[in-house]
Amino acid sequence: MTVRRVMGIETEYGIVDPTKSSEQASLDLIAAYSRAVGDMGFVDDVAWDLSGEIPMLDTRHPDIDPEQMADRNRVRQVASLTAQERSWQRGTTKVLHNGARLYVDHGHPEYASPECLGPRQAVIYDRAGELIMRRAMDRLQEETGASPIVYKNNVDGKGAAYGCHENYLTNRSVPFTDIVEALVPFLVTRPVLVGAGRVGIGPASEEAGFQISQRADYIETVVGPHTTYDRPIVNTRDEPHAEPHLHRRLHVITGDANCVPSNTLLKLGMTSVLLWVLETSGLPQEWRSLRLKDPVAAVRTVSRDLTLKETLELEDGRRLTALEIQSIYEHTAQTLVERQMNGIRPDVETIDILDRWRDTIGLLSDNWRKTVGDVEWATKLALLEARRKRDGLLWDSPEIVAMDLQWSDIRAGKSMPERLMENGIFETLEAEEWIKEAEFAPPAGTRAWFRGELIRRFPDQVYSASWHSIVVELDGGRLIRIPMTSPVAGCHAHLDGSLDECATVEDILTLVEGTGQNILAEPDVYTKGR
């Protein structure tokens, strides 16, 4: 058993610039990052390839035609683009040297991490996104004497919300109905362990107060495909960026953008444990019995209950607290791990996640104040309450609202969680050197390594890239697309020695197709019915 699987995080950052629109400020920020890394010797001219993306494909209504998938793994020429089309692509979304994607989404700068192999690595690359935003802000400050301020949060307190989406590669064989059954009570109650906390009640902070989750007031339905309206607890987007007969990409949109790395780790880790259980044991009866009578209402109840004592009504009439529900998930997972492993200990990363899950539930069940320095929302609440008591402030006092916002300010010297880590209050989790390296080096265990390495080795000939393919430009301007439908085939262990022998892009093409089959793709098999 292991929590390791292909996963990643997409973070939309809040941005404030009093002199221009958030859209323009975001564009300026990304352009500034390009200039900054350009001065460091990194070529930043790789566009994002939007072809093949179907973001609104709904897993409940699959309509992929096997005949249309026949050549999905074949290396092939790309239709010629006009000079204007090439210029447009160059000016939009960027592919970074670490294999990530940097772009503007709905007026916010968004960093989508490269494909990572496990929660601990995903935390490192998530934090690398903070360094990228910081470098861009610093560059604008140097050039113009002013810069927009970027925040790692999910709300502006005036009605707008922006997401932090988790992505997990899962086995297509798991029935989606089982995923929904398992995820709904789990995601409704998960914020008590990993919520980021927020000042304000209601989408536009209509009421004064504090709540556990930043996303809770924006969840409107149980299941659905949307991410910017009618936001669901379980998202049905079905775009695996891999072979659809083998893989599903679970797109989780309910989570907060955590500024505390250990909370991000737990969030990703325990969700991966849940998926492992579904993939290996099916849906346990203990989880099936946790169906909530009104899941959407329960989202708000959990978020606003600072006592952690409020009970949620289940379909069978029982009433359980969020912590009791989480305890059932954790205990069932632990039992199944011990049974499946048959005396063999899981890997260290998995043991760590299971221990954190159990211990956090235990401490919160006793007294939430015992988790100050561990749980993000609890630590933020304790600091805000201390400030309120000291200065006689109300929850809607400007000073409290500003302190809440400052928590997510990622500028050097401004980030409150970063200062708490420096003072030993929060767990540092990963070495600063690893995060700095992750800004420019891709993860070694996934296809992101091939993507990043091609950009590093042949920067002038990598024209564009996406999660599942990369387009190279040969002499004469001919464009060739190389599909990468296997999430792990392009990793360091598979290709490092072979790639070292390639002096040209033409050599790369020979390598990829040397056996008569694309070595970066899954086996060329497609099963009807999915």
FIBAVEX-110845 format. One line per field, with one value per residue (C-alpha): residue in three letters; chain; x, y, z. Coordinates in nm, 3 decimals. Example, Ala and Ser with C-alpha at 12.3 -4.5 7.8 and 13.67 -1.06 7.14 Angstrom:
BEGIN
residuo <- c(ALA;SER)
cadena <- c(A;A)
u <- c(1.230;1.367)
v <- c(-0.450;-0.106)
w <- c(0.780;0.714)
! end
This chain:
BEGIN
residuo <- c(MET;THR;VAL;ARG;ARG;VAL;MET;GLY;ILE;GLU;THR;GLU;TYR;GLY;ILE;VAL;ASP;PRO;THR;LYS;SER;SER;GLU;GLN;ALA;SER;LEU;ASP;LEU;ILE;ALA;ALA;TYR;SER;ARG;ALA;VAL;GLY;ASP;MET;GLY;PHE;VAL;ASP;ASP;VAL;ALA;TRP;ASP;LEU;SER;GLY;GLU;ILE;PRO;MET;LEU;ASP;THR;ARG;HIS;PRO;ASP;ILE;ASP;PRO;GLU;GLN;MET;ALA;ASP;ARG;ASN;ARG;VAL;ARG;GLN;VAL;ALA;SER;LEU;THR;ALA;GLN;GLU;ARG;SER;TRP;GLN;ARG;GLY;THR;THR;LYS;VAL;LEU;HIS;ASN;GLY;ALA;ARG;LEU;TYR;VAL;ASP;HIS;GLY;HIS;PRO;GLU;TYR;ALA;SER;PRO;GLU;CYS;LEU;GLY;PRO;ARG;GLN;ALA;VAL;ILE;TYR;ASP;ARG;ALA;GLY;GLU;LEU;ILE;MET;ARG;ARG;ALA;MET;ASP;ARG;LEU;GLN;GLU;GLU;THR;GLY;ALA;SER;PRO;ILE;VAL;TYR;LYS;ASN;ASN;VAL;ASP;GLY;LYS;GLY;ALA;ALA;TYR;GLY;CYS;HIS;GLU;ASN;TYR;LEU;THR;ASN;ARG;SER;VAL;PRO;PHE;THR;ASP;ILE;VAL;GLU;ALA;LEU;VAL;PRO;PHE;LEU;VAL;THR;ARG;PRO;VAL;LEU;VAL;GLY;ALA;GLY;ARG;VAL;GLY;ILE;GLY;PRO;ALA;SER;GLU;GLU;ALA;GLY;PHE;GLN;ILE;SER;GLN;ARG;ALA;ASP;TYR;ILE;GLU;THR;VAL;VAL;GLY;PRO;HIS;THR;THR;TYR;ASP;ARG;PRO;ILE;VAL;ASN;THR;ARG;ASP;GLU;PRO;HIS;ALA;GLU;PRO;HIS;LEU;HIS;ARG;ARG;LEU;HIS;VAL;ILE;THR;GLY;ASP;ALA;ASN;CYS;VAL;PRO;SER;ASN;THR;LEU;LEU;LYS;LEU;GLY;MET;THR;SER;VAL;LEU;LEU;TRP;VAL;LEU;GLU;THR;SER;GLY;LEU;PRO;GLN;GLU;TRP;ARG;SER;LEU;ARG;LEU;LYS;ASP;PRO;VAL;ALA;ALA;VAL;ARG;THR;VAL;SER;ARG;ASP;LEU;THR;LEU;LYS;GLU;THR;LEU;GLU;LEU;GLU;ASP;GLY;ARG;ARG;LEU;THR;ALA;LEU;GLU;ILE;GLN;SER;ILE;TYR;GLU;HIS;THR;ALA;GLN;THR;LEU;VAL;GLU;ARG;GLN;MET;ASN;GLY;ILE;ARG;PRO;ASP;VAL;GLU;THR;ILE;ASP;ILE;LEU;ASP;ARG;TRP;ARG;ASP;THR;ILE;GLY;LEU;LEU;SER;ASP;ASN;TRP;ARG;LYS;THR;VAL;GLY;ASP;VAL;GLU;TRP;ALA;THR;LYS;LEU;ALA;LEU;LEU;GLU;ALA;ARG;ARG;LYS;ARG;ASP;GLY;LEU;LEU;TRP;ASP;SER;PRO;GLU;ILE;VAL;ALA;MET;ASP;LEU;GLN;TRP;SER;ASP;ILE;ARG;ALA;GLY;LYS;SER;MET;PRO;GLU;ARG;LEU;MET;GLU;ASN;GLY;ILE;PHE;GLU;THR;LEU;GLU;ALA;GLU;GLU;TRP;ILE;LYS;GLU;ALA;GLU;PHE;ALA;PRO;PRO;ALA;GLY;THR;ARG;ALA;TRP;PHE;ARG;GLY;GLU;LEU;ILE;ARG;ARG;PHE;PRO;ASP;GLN;VAL;TYR;SER;ALA;SER;TRP;HIS;SER;ILE;VAL;VAL;GLU;LEU;ASP;GLY;GLY;ARG;LEU;ILE;ARG;ILE;PRO;MET;THR;SER;PRO;VAL;ALA;GLY;CYS;HIS;ALA;HIS;LEU;ASP;GLY;SER;LEU;ASP;GLU;CYS;ALA;THR;VAL;GLU;ASP;ILE;LEU;THR;LEU;VAL;GLU;GLY;THR;GLY;GLN;ASN;ILE;LEU;ALA;GLU;PRO;ASP;VAL;TYR;THR;LYS;GLY;ARG)
cadena <- c(A;A;A;A;A;A;A;A;A;A;A;A;A;A;A;A;A;A;A;A;A;A;A;A;A;A;A;A;A;A;A;A;A;A;A;A;A;A;A;A;A;A;A;A;A;A;A;A;A;A;A;A;A;A;A;A;A;A;A;A;A;A;A;A;A;A;A;A;A;A;A;A;A;A;A;A;A;A;A;A;A;A;A;A;A;A;A;A;A;A;A;A;A;A;A;A;A;A;A;A;A;A;A;A;A;A;A;A;A;A;A;A;A;A;A;A;A;A;A;A;A;A;A;A;A;A;A;A;A;A;A;A;A;A;A;A;A;A;A;A;A;A;A;A;A;A;A;A;A;A;A;A;A;A;A;A;A;A;A;A;A;A;A;A;A;A;A;A;A;A;A;A;A;A;A;A;A;A;A;A;A;A;A;A;A;A;A;A;A;A;A;A;A;A;A;A;A;A;A;A;A;A;A;A;A;A;A;A;A;A;A;A;A;A;A;A;A;A;A;A;A;A;A;A;A;A;A;A;A;A;A;A;A;A;A;A;A;A;A;A;A;A;A;A;A;A;A;A;A;A;A;A;A;A;A;A;A;A;A;A;A;A;A;A;A;A;A;A;A;A;A;A;A;A;A;A;A;A;A;A;A;A;A;A;A;A;A;A;A;A;A;A;A;A;A;A;A;A;A;A;A;A;A;A;A;A;A;A;A;A;A;A;A;A;A;A;A;A;A;A;A;A;A;A;A;A;A;A;A;A;A;A;A;A;A;A;A;A;A;A;A;A;A;A;A;A;A;A;A;A;A;A;A;A;A;A;A;A;A;A;A;A;A;A;A;A;A;A;A;A;A;A;A;A;A;A;A;A;A;A;A;A;A;A;A;A;A;A;A;A;A;A;A;A;A;A;A;A;A;A;A;A;A;A;A;A;A;A;A;A;A;A;A;A;A;A;A;A;A;A;A;A;A;A;A;A;A;A;A;A;A;A;A;A;A;A;A;A;A;A;A;A;A;A;A;A;A;A;A;A;A;A;A;A;A;A;A;A;A;A;A;A;A;A;A;A;A;A;A;A;A;A;A;A;A;A;A;A;A;A;A;A;A;A;A;A;A;A;A;A;A;A;A;A;A;A;A;A;A;A;A;A;A;A;A;A;A;A;A;A;A;A;A;A;A;A;A;A;A;A;A;A;A;A;A;A;A;A;A;A)
u <- c(0.000;0.122;-0.013;0.209;0.026;0.043;-0.107;-0.081;-0.227;-0.364;-0.361;-0.536;-0.376;-0.560;-0.411;-0.450;-0.333;-0.509;-0.389;-0.519;-0.757;-0.671;-0.651;-0.389;-0.202;-0.186;-0.057;0.207;0.312;0.361;0.554;0.775;0.855;0.955;1.197;1.336;1.416;1.537;1.804;1.904;1.966;1.638;1.459;1.093;0.926;0.727;0.354;0.084;-0.076;-0.453;-0.528;-0.689;-0.821;-1.192;-1.239;-1.616;-1.623;-1.848;-1.762;-2.132;-2.186;-1.872;-1.872;-1.517;-1.530;-1.281;-1.236;-1.128;-0.873;-0.701;-0.395;-0.370;-0.028;0.121;0.393;0.263;0.297;0.098;-0.097;0.092;0.013;0.009;0.256;-0.030;-0.139;0.216;0.252;-0.075;0.028;0.363;0.195;-0.045;0.008;0.366;0.523;0.789;1.122;0.992;0.713;0.444;0.193;0.171;-0.119;-0.406;-0.739;-1.046;-0.836;-0.601;-0.247;-0.261;0.019;-0.054;0.217;0.380;0.271;0.415;0.458;0.307;0.190;0.530;0.668;0.347;0.397;0.746;0.622;0.324;0.565;0.779;0.474;0.499;0.863;0.757;0.496;0.745;1.012;0.760;0.654;1.017;1.093;0.807;0.911;1.265;1.146;0.865;0.888;0.547;0.398;0.062;0.037;-0.033;-0.221;-0.253;-0.616;-0.958;-1.180;-1.170;-1.431;-1.660;-1.825;-1.554;-1.394;-1.106;-0.989;-0.715;-0.784;-0.632;-0.583;-0.537;-0.481;-0.710;-0.791;-1.072;-1.203;-1.335;-1.705;-1.766;-2.071;-1.838;-1.611;-1.907;-2.034;-1.693;-1.598;-1.909;-1.896;-1.515;-1.486;-1.767;-1.583;-1.217;-1.187;-1.184;-0.838;-0.698;-0.914;-0.727;-0.973;-1.144;-1.279;-1.635;-1.953;-2.129;-1.992;-1.956;-1.889;-2.248;-2.202;-1.912;-1.728;-1.472;-1.514;-1.295;-1.310;-1.261;-1.452;-1.759;-1.984;-1.934;-2.036;-2.384;-2.455;-2.349;-2.227;-2.157;-1.904;-1.865;-1.592;-1.692;-2.067;-2.296;-1.978;-2.018;-1.876;-1.769;-1.661;-1.738;-1.481;-1.338;-1.021;-0.754;-0.470;-0.387;-0.545;-0.914;-0.967;-0.705;-0.714;-0.947;-0.823;-1.018;-1.058;-1.123;-1.235;-1.359;-1.023;-0.867;-0.535;-0.319;-0.028;0.095;0.285;0.203;-0.168;-0.126;0.057;-0.222;-0.491;-0.330;-0.220;-0.544;-0.736;-0.488;-0.542;-0.917;-0.859;-0.625;-0.900;-1.149;-0.900;-0.801;-1.102;-1.401;-1.635;-1.633;-1.974;-1.853;-1.813;-2.131;-2.326;-2.203;-2.442;-2.544;-2.906;-2.818;-2.452;-2.453;-2.602;-2.350;-2.061;-2.162;-2.241;-1.894;-1.722;-1.903;-1.884;-1.577;-1.671;-1.642;-1.941;-2.221;-2.368;-2.464;-2.771;-2.710;-2.963;-3.011;-3.108;-2.784;-2.610;-2.230;-1.981;-1.734;-1.453;-1.647;-1.699;-1.331;-1.243;-1.448;-1.265;-0.926;-0.998;-1.136;-0.836;-0.592;-0.766;-0.761;-0.396;-0.301;-0.512;-0.389;-0.022;-0.034;0.240;0.449;0.489;0.384;0.640;0.749;0.543;0.224;0.291;0.350;0.015;-0.179;-0.015;-0.086;-0.448;-0.505;-0.318;-0.485;-0.831;-0.732;-0.599;-0.897;-1.139;-0.981;-0.939;-0.879;-0.626;-0.395;-0.349;-0.220;0.106;-0.021;-0.366;-0.386;-0.737;-0.681;-0.354;-0.503;-0.805;-0.586;-0.380;-0.688;-0.860;-0.550;-0.546;-0.917;-0.881;-0.574;-0.719;-1.091;-1.171;-1.477;-1.465;-1.549;-1.296;-1.065;-0.761;-0.888;-0.984;-0.638;-0.467;-0.662;-0.547;-0.188;-0.184;-0.191;0.049;0.334;0.586;0.917;0.896;0.517;0.393;0.277;0.297;0.650;0.754;0.595;0.795;1.114;1.036;0.970;0.594;0.491;0.670;0.906;0.854;1.094;1.436;1.444;1.702;1.457;1.193;1.439;1.551;1.188;1.132;1.347;1.385;1.091;0.989;1.198;0.927;0.670;0.649;0.703;1.072;1.072;0.878;1.113;1.429;1.336;1.282;1.619;1.814;1.645;1.488;1.485;1.308;1.036;0.746;0.462;0.359;0.066;0.016;-0.017;0.202;0.492;0.541;0.892;0.997;1.234;1.443;1.220;0.953;0.789;0.604;0.586;0.368;0.497;0.213;0.287;-0.022;0.154;0.190;0.512;0.679;0.881;1.044;1.415;1.462;1.327;1.497;1.795;2.071;1.893;1.828;2.195;2.274;2.041;2.225;1.931;1.553;1.565;1.748;1.467;1.210;1.418;1.441;1.068;0.972;1.277;1.082;0.804;0.585;0.576;0.766;0.596;0.246;0.036;-0.024;-0.236;-0.551;-0.894;-1.189;-1.540;-1.775;-1.494)
v <- c(0.000;0.349;0.701;0.758;0.815;1.075;1.396;1.772;2.103;2.397;2.721;3.039;3.321;3.629;3.947;4.313;4.609;4.943;5.079;4.815;4.524;4.188;4.044;4.296;4.270;3.893;3.923;4.170;3.934;3.639;3.856;3.979;3.622;3.548;3.840;3.740;3.381;3.498;3.701;3.386;3.205;3.017;3.033;3.114;3.076;2.754;2.795;2.574;2.340;2.352;2.088;1.775;1.938;1.882;2.041;1.994;1.622;1.474;1.131;1.053;1.085;0.956;1.013;0.926;0.748;0.459;0.526;0.883;0.752;0.525;0.745;0.903;0.748;0.814;1.073;1.296;1.629;1.924;2.138;2.455;2.767;3.121;3.373;3.543;3.215;3.143;3.491;3.453;3.118;3.259;3.538;3.331;3.030;2.933;2.592;2.620;2.443;2.233;2.099;2.319;2.552;2.925;3.125;3.364;3.211;3.426;3.728;3.544;3.417;3.038;2.792;2.429;2.207;1.938;1.578;1.466;1.119;1.142;1.405;1.504;1.582;1.765;1.990;2.082;2.178;2.363;2.575;2.626;2.805;3.054;3.123;3.182;3.439;3.604;3.626;3.787;4.044;4.126;4.179;4.424;4.607;4.643;4.761;5.001;5.060;4.896;4.551;4.383;4.185;3.814;3.617;3.242;3.235;3.158;3.460;3.837;3.883;4.064;3.769;3.642;3.300;3.132;2.777;2.548;2.227;1.891;1.626;1.255;0.989;0.697;0.359;0.375;0.041;0.202;0.280;0.653;0.592;0.445;0.748;0.979;0.768;0.775;1.133;1.327;1.274;1.276;1.611;1.768;1.692;1.715;2.091;2.029;1.879;2.092;2.404;2.732;2.941;3.262;3.584;3.645;3.440;3.420;3.466;3.842;3.833;3.929;3.829;3.891;3.589;3.323;2.988;2.686;2.664;2.935;2.739;2.635;2.929;2.867;2.498;2.478;2.123;1.765;1.643;1.835;1.940;2.312;2.494;2.863;2.833;2.560;2.438;2.074;1.871;1.608;1.738;1.519;1.665;1.369;1.477;1.226;1.364;0.996;0.686;0.710;0.332;0.304;0.628;0.884;1.219;1.299;1.678;1.800;2.165;2.198;2.232;2.549;2.689;2.598;2.823;2.562;2.283;2.011;2.076;2.045;1.717;1.576;1.697;1.519;1.216;1.114;1.168;0.937;0.678;0.692;0.629;0.338;0.176;0.210;0.071;-0.231;-0.313;-0.144;0.078;-0.034;-0.071;0.155;0.437;0.358;0.403;0.764;0.910;1.259;1.369;1.717;1.731;2.092;2.224;2.009;2.183;2.513;2.355;2.203;2.523;2.744;2.509;2.622;2.394;2.086;1.946;2.011;1.686;1.612;1.407;1.092;0.927;0.644;0.888;0.882;1.203;1.227;1.510;1.587;1.445;1.124;1.083;1.143;0.893;0.625;0.695;0.682;0.369;0.179;0.278;0.175;-0.161;-0.231;-0.131;-0.376;-0.650;-0.596;-0.558;-0.887;-0.790;-0.590;-0.227;0.033;0.285;0.562;0.830;0.627;0.555;0.926;1.020;0.761;0.878;1.245;1.166;0.973;1.215;1.528;1.379;1.287;1.631;1.814;1.581;1.678;2.054;2.240;2.464;2.163;2.180;2.540;2.516;2.215;2.287;2.601;2.722;2.662;2.853;3.143;3.151;3.155;3.448;3.643;3.585;3.704;4.022;4.080;4.036;4.257;4.548;4.501;4.438;4.283;4.016;4.272;4.528;4.639;4.533;4.174;4.159;4.290;4.036;3.755;3.880;3.919;3.550;3.460;3.735;3.537;3.823;3.763;3.884;3.928;3.568;3.490;3.108;3.143;3.347;3.088;2.817;3.018;3.044;2.672;2.704;2.533;2.228;2.325;1.986;2.021;2.175;2.522;2.399;2.143;2.409;2.636;2.346;2.256;2.597;2.489;2.108;1.876;1.578;1.275;1.011;1.126;1.237;1.594;1.503;1.445;1.768;1.973;1.807;1.871;2.237;2.248;2.060;2.192;2.525;2.667;2.365;2.293;2.482;2.398;2.139;2.014;1.751;1.474;1.584;1.800;1.970;2.011;2.225;2.078;2.254;2.436;2.505;2.163;2.086;1.732;1.631;1.362;1.214;1.132;0.943;0.745;0.961;0.784;0.653;0.971;0.961;0.991;0.621;0.521;0.776;0.950;0.746;0.733;1.106;1.176;1.011;1.244;1.540;1.670;1.675;1.432;1.192;1.235;1.133;0.827;0.737;0.774;0.559;0.334;0.017;0.094;0.203;0.532;0.459;0.753;0.614;0.347;0.022;0.088;-0.074;0.077;-0.088;0.018;0.105;0.234)
w <- c(0.000;-0.075;-0.093;-0.394;-0.718;-0.994;-0.855;-0.874;-0.757;-0.956;-0.757;-0.862;-0.665;-0.548;-0.694;-0.598;-0.806;-0.752;-1.087;-1.329;-1.377;-1.225;-1.577;-1.686;-1.358;-1.400;-1.757;-1.642;-1.365;-1.600;-1.847;-1.564;-1.465;-1.825;-1.822;-1.484;-1.583;-1.923;-1.751;-1.565;-1.893;-1.917;-2.251;-2.190;-2.526;-2.497;-2.545;-2.401;-2.656;-2.612;-2.876;-2.742;-2.426;-2.349;-2.007;-1.990;-2.068;-1.799;-1.659;-1.621;-1.998;-2.170;-2.544;-2.652;-2.986;-3.010;-3.381;-3.310;-3.060;-3.313;-3.369;-3.027;-2.963;-3.306;-3.351;-3.628;-3.805;-3.677;-3.918;-4.012;-3.814;-3.943;-3.807;-3.623;-3.462;-3.353;-3.205;-3.015;-2.867;-2.763;-2.569;-2.361;-2.135;-2.054;-2.001;-1.733;-1.704;-1.414;-1.635;-1.479;-1.645;-1.571;-1.711;-1.649;-1.554;-1.496;-1.405;-1.170;-1.214;-1.196;-1.137;-1.221;-1.078;-1.289;-1.243;-0.909;-0.767;-0.422;-0.173;-0.032;-0.377;-0.466;-0.162;-0.283;-0.629;-0.484;-0.281;-0.591;-0.732;-0.446;-0.539;-0.898;-0.794;-0.560;-0.832;-1.068;-0.806;-0.727;-1.096;-1.141;-0.827;-0.964;-1.305;-1.215;-0.841;-0.795;-0.817;-0.766;-0.444;-0.476;-0.211;-0.168;-0.062;-0.211;-0.144;-0.172;0.102;-0.142;-0.314;-0.549;-0.506;-0.686;-0.660;-0.545;-0.735;-0.652;-0.919;-0.856;-1.121;-1.035;-1.180;-1.435;-1.308;-0.988;-1.046;-1.034;-0.815;-0.552;-0.578;-0.518;-0.225;-0.060;-0.138;-0.037;0.343;0.331;0.152;0.355;0.681;0.565;0.639;1.016;0.961;0.677;0.637;0.589;0.792;0.691;0.844;0.726;0.697;0.361;0.006;0.049;0.424;0.494;0.859;1.093;1.226;1.153;0.975;0.912;0.531;0.270;0.004;0.203;0.117;-0.255;-0.270;-0.421;-0.533;-0.463;-0.803;-1.123;-1.389;-1.317;-1.126;-1.141;-1.074;-0.935;-0.769;-0.658;-0.372;-0.627;-0.965;-1.268;-1.509;-1.698;-1.872;-1.764;-1.980;-2.026;-2.175;-2.076;-2.072;-1.796;-1.600;-1.451;-1.319;-1.005;-1.000;-0.643;-0.624;-0.265;-0.091;0.047;-0.071;0.227;0.324;0.574;0.394;0.647;0.591;0.215;0.277;0.493;0.252;-0.043;0.155;0.319;-0.007;-0.179;0.096;0.032;-0.339;-0.262;-0.056;-0.342;-0.593;-0.384;-0.166;-0.324;-0.122;0.244;0.407;0.690;0.437;0.247;0.570;0.605;0.347;0.456;0.445;0.316;0.207;0.082;0.406;0.595;0.418;0.580;0.916;0.938;0.833;1.085;1.384;1.578;1.869;1.645;1.838;1.586;1.452;1.092;1.009;0.808;0.577;0.825;1.100;1.297;1.388;1.386;1.419;1.141;1.354;1.417;1.043;0.974;1.245;1.069;0.742;0.913;1.118;0.817;0.605;0.878;0.920;0.547;0.520;0.794;0.636;0.280;0.374;0.573;0.816;0.567;0.665;0.406;0.283;0.519;0.343;0.385;0.752;0.808;0.649;0.849;1.171;1.096;1.010;1.335;1.558;1.419;1.476;1.831;1.921;1.770;1.949;2.280;2.225;1.901;2.077;2.107;1.729;1.726;1.533;1.338;1.190;0.977;1.063;1.436;1.439;1.245;1.477;1.789;1.658;1.550;1.885;2.069;1.860;1.917;2.291;2.314;2.113;2.181;1.814;1.649;1.380;1.113;1.236;0.951;1.151;1.177;0.810;0.716;0.943;0.777;0.436;0.552;0.642;0.272;0.153;-0.005;-0.033;0.139;0.498;0.478;0.491;0.845;0.804;0.668;0.972;1.200;1.022;1.067;1.439;1.473;1.529;1.205;1.069;0.786;0.619;0.325;0.276;0.125;-0.127;-0.261;-0.320;-0.498;-0.717;-0.795;-0.955;-1.250;-1.232;-1.310;-1.094;-1.187;-1.154;-1.410;-1.774;-1.650;-1.650;-2.027;-2.085;-1.869;-2.003;-2.366;-2.282;-2.106;-2.374;-2.689;-2.588;-2.941;-3.089;-2.833;-2.980;-2.742;-2.487;-2.284;-2.017;-2.275;-2.567;-2.674;-3.011;-3.152;-3.447;-3.704;-3.966;-4.211;-3.950;-3.964;-3.638;-3.499;-3.205;-2.968;-2.761;-2.396;-2.290;-2.017;-1.704;-1.604;-1.922;-1.971;-1.629;-1.546;-1.470;-1.812;-2.034;-1.875;-2.037;-2.371;-2.373;-2.309;-2.642;-2.835;-2.987;-3.190;-3.186;-3.476;-3.246;-2.994;-3.255;-3.343;-2.975;-2.915;-3.213;-3.219;-3.142;-3.387;-3.097;-2.911;-2.589;-2.413;-2.465;-2.301;-2.492;-2.797;-2.664;-2.623;-2.452;-2.544;-2.263;-2.040)
! end
